[in-house]
């Protein structure tokens, strides 16, 4: 069976390329993934349970990246082994900048299924394959959105330290004179006083005794 289609992503091409070439991200797009193991960036394996009729087909699927031209083309081979079925699938991805922003992806997949499941014929298997492809594309879209959101957060977090500001905090007291209201009642003293004549220290308002007048004695010879 040959299936193909197009998909547009609201994300830069570099982000879509990153997801398509990340084994962990691609494994999460597969329906019924129970576990996956990554050997390196070109080889990984997933254990899946593919819905099939009233039951499910458990398969161990090995993936190998065959070709890539960053950030526009990638080719992937998958081989699955399960009870009653052997699957081989070659998938290609073509990425380009979409009109108006984002990324356009064209994809093609050549799926070959052997064994008792394969003998069911294309008429039976085609709707199942189409359903699984739609699941993969929807999950891929979610992975791209998550990656785009993480990139934006990292970019905002690494924007650097803010420039120092020259703005100073306002003074604690207002330097502008304010009208304190009418003077307090009591006898006015137009001549003014420093308080020393009344025996008050201007630095310490409590009373003190003035020093006696006259020469002072010294203990020095």
Secondary structure, 3 states (H helix, E strand, C coil): CEEEEEEEECCCHHHHHHHHCCHHHHHHHCCCEEEEEEEECCEEEEEEEEEECCEEEEEEEEEEEEEEECCCEEEEEEEEEECCEEEEEEEEEEEEECCCCCEEEEEEEEEEEECCCHHHCHHHHHHHHHHHHHHHHHHHHHHHHHHHHHHHHHHHHCCCCCCCCCCCCCCCCCCCCCCCCCCCCCCCCCCCCCCCCCCECCCCCCECCCCCCCCCCCCCC
